[in-house]
Structures are given as C-alpha cells and as structure tokens.
Amino acid sequence: MAEEVKSIQLYEDVVGPAVLNQLRQLAGNLEGLKVIHVNSTKTGGGVAEILSWMIPFMRELGIDASWEVIGGNKPFFHTTKLFHNGLQGNQVNLAPHHIQAYEETNRQNADRLRDKLEDADIVFIHDPQPAMLLQLCPNRRGKWIWRCHIDASQPFRPVWKYLRPHFESYDASIFSMAEFTRALPHPQFLVAPSIDPLSLKNVDLPQSEIENTCRQFGLDPDKPILTQVSRFDRFKDPLGVIYGYRLIKKSCQAQLVLAGGGADDDPEGAEVLREVKEAAMDDPDIHILLLPPDAHRTINALQQASDIIIQKSTREGFGLTVTEGLWKGKPVIGGHVGGIILQVINHHTGFLVNSPEGMAQRIRYLFNHREIIDSMGEKGKEFVRENFLLTRHLREYLTLMVGLRRGFADRLIAAA
C-alpha cells in the first residue's frame, strides 16, 4: 500500500504551530534551491523511508527537491554489502573484482545522472553505494554532502582505506551520532534519523484491525507478544533473539514475532532468513514473517499488539524500529550499541543489553512488573515526540542547507 503524500500542516496537532512556523522561516531562505538526494534503493530500509517523506515536504516548503536511485547488478550490491559490513567492523575479503564492479556501476550511473547532479545547488549522497559519483562529476557547481547512516566508528581498515578517498572531497558529511564520525578534511554534522508519526507505520490503528492482524498470523491473544521488526541481517542478531526467547519460554508463556523483509541493495537476506527458520525449529510460538516492503500497516499493528519491542542488534546505525516501538508506547529492549543508546534510556524507556541472557533477564523482569511496562511506554513516546520526529529532522537539514548556502562550511574549513 503506497503512502499518501501529506501536507506538513497536518503535523501541527502533533508538534505545535511554533515548530511548523520555524520550518517555513528556514525554508524561506532556500526557495527554488535545486536539491537532489541519491541512494541505492527506493524500498526497504530506513533511508528509503526517510526520503519518501522528506522530498515531498521540501517541495511543499518551496525547495526544488528530487530523489534519484542508482541502479546496479548483483556483483555491485554484493560489493556494497561488503562495504557496509566492513564499515561496521567486520573483516571482509575485498578483491579486485569487487572494486571493478563498484567503480563500473558508479560510472554507468554518473553517465545517466551527471547533468542533473552537476546542475544542482546541493546534493546529498546517502551511504557508500553512490559515493564515487562526486569525482565523476567534475563540473559540479553546488555543494555535495555525504550522509552516512551506518555505524562507521570502527571500520575494517582495508575497507576504510579504499573508501576514504571517495569521501574526502565532499563539502560536508553527516553522521547520526558523534561516535560514528571519522577523520575527514571537511565539516561534519550530527543529525539523528526520525519517523513520520502520521505514516501508515506509525498512525494509531483501530483495535479491531490490530486483532485481525494477530488472527491473520496465528497469534494467541492470551499470550504476551515479543516483537522484533528488522531486515533479516546478521547485525540485527535474530538468532540471538531466538536464543534469548528460549531462555524465558519455560517461565513465561510468550510468543516471539520476527517480522521483516529484504531490500534491493541487500543480497544476504535470503541466507539469513534460512538460518532463522532453522533456528526456530518449527516452534509454534515463534512466528517468522517475511513481509513485503509496503506492509506498513501490518508492522504497525504487530508493534501495537506487542507487550515488548526488541531490537537486539550487535551494530546499529540508528534503528528506526526502536523509534517506532517507543512511539507505540512500548518498552524496548535493545542492543547496547550505536544509535539505540540515543533512544533506549536504560531503566526509563527500556533496557540496553549485551547478550541473549541479558535480554531474557529483562523480559522476565518486565513480565513480573507489568506496571513498569506501562510507565516505560509513556516515557518512551514523549521522548520520541521531543527528539525523533520528522519535523526536527527536517529543521536540521534546512539549517544545514542555509549554512552551506551562506558559506559557513568554507569558513569552518579555513579556521581548522
């Protein structure tokens, strides 16, 4: 189901009129600005979700914004998955044929997009996949920004050694938190991701729809529900979630839902899904749901039906599923990594854990203290309202663009 394009005015009831007035004032300095965002997939993953609302809102505010998606074949996406894993610290085998696939695909996309990109006032390049486009557009007139959505705090050295020259020439870079930044010769900015509270994935649903969704997937209404929503990716640690669930099953008659799908730029998903199904061993209380990219209301209903949301990642750039769970008023048990620690305030909006055993311990605690589930949920929703909604995200992008247009980035470099 496609998302309806909404007017920014609809968010006044959520964030208040002052927030919207500030956005309009900032955008008044950017009217007619040509802005292009480039990433590697139109569906699947947090980047595509963010761009799906950001582009229409920029346009509504008078900015000439557009979204381009680079194409690629299996060798290219296999290579960029190696880059992703390597930037997040895994040791990967980066061979010459990988480099060839990456560079050739970027050249092909540059030939298709060069005129648009060189004519833009500001270009946002998202993650490593299209990062080489900068050096392939020698006649560019605008500012180029590399936006890193992943945890690059401890990259595998050979991967960083290859990629760093592609990032160095950008006018600025954006990371989700300070710990992810790298030594680069340009200004770096911190912008945390966000969710759309009125999207199909986050809007309040009628109880009847929530109950129908549970029946559709065979969930028992009399048993508590634990849910992790994520791509089937090893960094999301679905096998660890299953192990932790088994540790509590004898004492807590709960159900586990592992719901997710794939993305066009992730070739490992099918293999991880197979491993997850094997680990579940036909347990009737473990529900593994492979959902299409547009199953937003289904995910929403599953999260709203859940007692506890889990996101036991071992590395995580931010974790929009954590934000979504908190927005539903649910406590989140998350891995003590990356952007999760910005959202899960230990003992207040949920719990941070380092192991399946820790996850199991915190689940038992919450099931034995049901009142804490409710109080954590209330705190979590307000924490998201104050910090992780799209209006804050858009304000920070607009502020950055105003600064770039007025040349403060150049002055920062000169003063460094």
N, C-alpha and C positions, 0 to 999 in steps of 0.2 A: 504494500500500500504506500503510495507516494505521499510525502509530506505536503501539506498545503502551505503556500507562501503566505506568511502572516505580516501584518503591519506592526511596526515597532510600538505603536500606540497601545496595542493590546497588553503590553507588559507594565503599564502604569499601575495596575492593581497589585502587581507582584512586587515592584521595586520602588514605586512612588514617582510623582511627577518631576522632582528635582533631578533624579538620575537621567531621565529622558531629556530634560532641558539641557543638561550638561553635554550629552551626546550631540545634540543639534548645534550647540555653540561650537564644539570642537570641529564638527564636520563643516561648519560654515567657512573654515579656513582651507577646506580641501575640495570645494565644489568643482566638478569637472575633472578632477585628478584621474589619470589613467592608471589603474592598479590591477595587476594580474597576479593571481595565486596559481602555483604549479605544484601538483603532486602526482602520485603514481596510480591512484585508483579512485573511481567515482563512488564505490560502495564498499562497505566493510571497514571497520576500524574507526578510531576516534577522529583522525584527521578529516576524513570524508564527512563525518557527521558535523564537525565544526564548520567546514567550508560550506556545507549545504544551507546553513542559516546565515553565515557571515556575509557571503556575497550578496544575497538579496537585501540585507539590512544596509550594507554600504551603498548599494544603489539607491535605496529609499532615501538615504541621507545626502544624495547628490553626487556621490563618487562614481566615476565610470569604472566599475569593478567587474572583473571577469575571472573565470576559473578554467584552466587548461589542465588536461590529464595526459601525461606522456604514455605512449604505447611501448610495448616490449614483448619479447618472446620468453619461452621457458628458461633458456640459459641466462637471460638478463635478470629475471626475477629470482632465479636461484642464486645468482651472484649478489644481488642486493639483499637477499635474506642472509647471506654470509656476512655482508657488511653490517647489517642490523645486529646479528648475533655477536660479531666481533666488537662493535662499538659498545655493546653491553657486557663485554668482558670474556666472552667465550673464545677459546682457541680454535680458530678455523683454518682450513687449508685454502689459501688464496693463490690460485695457479694462474699462469699467463692467459689461458683461455677464458678465465673469469674476467680478467681485466679487458680483454678484447671484446667480450660480449657487452660489458658495461659501456665502454667508450664508443663502440659502434652504434649501440642503441641511442646513446645521447646525441651522437652526430646526426642520426636519422631524424630524431625529434627536433633538433636545432634547425635542420633544413626546413621543417614544416612550420616551426613557430618563430623563427628568427625575426621576421619583420614585425610581428606583434610585440615581441619581447623588447626589441631594440627601441621601439617607439613608446614604451610605457614609461610613466613617471616613477612608479615604484613596482618592483617585482618581488614577491615572496616565494622563495623556493623551499618546499617542505621536505625535510629529511634527505638522506643521501642519494636517493634514486635519480633525481634530476639535477644534482648539484653541479655537474660538469657543464651545464648549459651556459653558465656565466662566461667561461673562457671561450665559448663557441659563438658568442655574440659580441664581437669586438667593437661594433659601432653603437653600443647601448648609450642612451642619453640619461637614463634615470638611475635611481638608487636601487641596489639589489640587497635583499635581506635573506639570510639562510635561517630557516626556522627548524630547530632540532626538537623533535617530540619525544626522543628516547633518552634513556639514562646512559650518557656518554662519560660518566665520571671516571671509569677505569677501563678504557678500551684496550683491546688486544693490540699490542704495539705495531705489528706489521700492517694491520688494517688502518690504524690511525696514520701511520707513516704514508700510506698511499693516498688516503682521503684528504689529509690536512691541506695539501696544496690546492685542492679544489675549493676549500672553504676560505682560505686566507684572503682572497681578493674581494670578498663581499664587503659592502659598506657597513654592515652590522650583522649581528646574529642574535637570535632569541632562544633562550632555554626556559624550561619550566621551573627550575629552581637553581640556586647558586651552586649547589654541589655538582651539577651536571656540566658546568661551564668548562671550557678548555682554553689553553693559551693560544689566542688568536690576535692578530695585529689590527683589531678594529673594536669599536664599542660593542659590548654585549648587554642584552636586556633580559629581564626576568618577567615572563608572562605565563601565568598558570592557565591551563585549559579551563573549560567551563561546559555547562549543559544548558539546554533550552528548556525552561520549566513548562512551556506550553506545547512541547513536541508530543508526538504520539507515544514516545517512550517515557514521558515524564508527567503528562497531564493526569489528573485524578480520573479514575475509571469507576463506573458503577459496580457495586458489589456483585451484581448478577453476572457481569462479564468476567470478573475475577473467578467466580465459582465455575463458570462454564469452561474457562481455560484450564482450570485444575482438573475438571472431569475429562476434558479432551486428552490430557496426558496421563490420566490414570492416577492422579494424586489423591491420597486419602485425606479427607477434610478433618479427620480426628487425630492426625499425627502432625507434629511440628514439621516445618519445611525449612531446610537449609539450602541456599541457592548461591551458586557461583555462575556469573554470566561473563564469558570471555571467549575469545578465539581459542581454538584447540592448539595451544602453543606451549612448548615446554617451560618457557619463562613464567607462564601462569600456574604452573605446577598442579595440573589436575590430578595427577597420580598421587601427589602428596595430600590433596584434599580427600581423595577416596580413602587413603590410609588413615588419616585423622578421623574420618567419619566412622570407620570400622572400630576405632578405639572407643567410641562413645555409644555404639549401637546397642550393646548389651544393657547398658544402664539407661539409655534414652531412646525410646522408640520413635526415632525421627526419620524423615525422608531427605535424601540428597538429590538436588537437581543440578546437573551440569549442562548449562544451556549456552550455545554459541554457534558460530558458523565460521566460514572462511573469508578470505579477502583475495582479490585478484592478484595482489602482489605477494602472497604468502604460499609458497609451494609445499610447505611441510605439514600443513594442517591435516591432510588425509592420513598421514602416517601417525601423527599424534592421536587422532581420533581412534584409530585402530588399537593403539596401546591402551587408551582409556577404556574402550569396550572390553578388552581382555581383562583389565584390572577389576572391572565391575563384576565379572563372573556371573552374569545373569541374576544378580541380586535384585529382587522385585522392588526394593526401596531405593535403588539408585536409578535415577531417570536421566539418561543421556539424550539430549535433544539437539539435533543438528537443524538449525533454523536458517531460513533464507535471510538475506541482508535487510529486507524490508519488514521483518516480523517485529516491528517496534511495539505495537500494542500487546503482542504476546509476551515479550520480555517485560514490559511494564506490568502486566497482570501477574506474571510469575514473581516479580520483585514485591509487588504489593501483597501477594498472598504469603510471602515468606515471613518467618519469625526472625531469622538472622541472615544477613548477606555475608558471603565470604569472598575474599579476593586474596588468596594466599600466594601471591606472586613472589618469585625469587629475585626478579628485577622488574622495575616498572617505571616507565617514563612519567606517568601521572595516574592513570586508572580512572577513566570516566565512569566505569561501572561502580566504583566506590562512591563517586559523587551522586550517581543515580540512586544507589541504595540509601544513602543518607537523606536525600530529598524525599524518599518514600517514608521517612520516619522510622527506619530500621537501623539497629546497631550493626556495625561492620567489623568483622574480624579479618584483618588484613596483614599481609607480609610486612615486616619491618624494613621496608625498602622504598627507595625512590619517592615518587610523588604521593604514595599512600600516606607517608608520615605527615604530609601537609594537611591531610583530611581527617585521618583517624587520630583523634586526640586521646591518647591512652587513658582508659577508665572514664572517659567523658562522652565521646561519640562512638566508641567501640574499643577494640583491643588490638594491639600490634603483637604479632607472634613471629617466631623464628623457626618453627618446626611443626610437623603434624601433631606431635604430642602437646605442644603449646596451644594449638588450635582446639584440640579435643578438650583440654582443661578449661579453656574459656567458654566453650559451648556448654559444658556441664554447669559451670558457674551461672551462666545466664539462664539456663533452664531451671535452675534451683532458686533463682531470684527474678521472677517474672516482672516485678515492678521496675527493676533496673533496665530491662529491655525497653520499657515504655519511656523512661526518663532519658536514656541514651538516644532514643529515636527522636524525641522532641529537640534535644540539644543539637543533634546532627542536622536536622532540617534547617534550623535557624543559622547554623554555621555555614551551610551551603548558600542560604539566601544572602548572607552578608559578604561572602567571599568568592563563590564559584558559579555565579550565573552569567549568562552571555552578555549582559549589559556591562558588567565590569570588564570582561574580556575585550569587548568592542571598544570601550573607553580607552583601554591601554594601547590598543592598536592605533586608534585615532591619534592619541597623544604622541606615539612614536612617529607616525607619519607627519604630523605637524612639525615635530622637531627635525626630522630629516629634511623636510622641505625648506626649513629656515637655516639649515646648515650647522646645527649644533653638533652633529656627529663629526663633522670635519674639525670643529674646534676642540672636541674631546680628543681626537687623534693628535692634533698639534700640541695639546697640553700634556700628552702622555710621555 
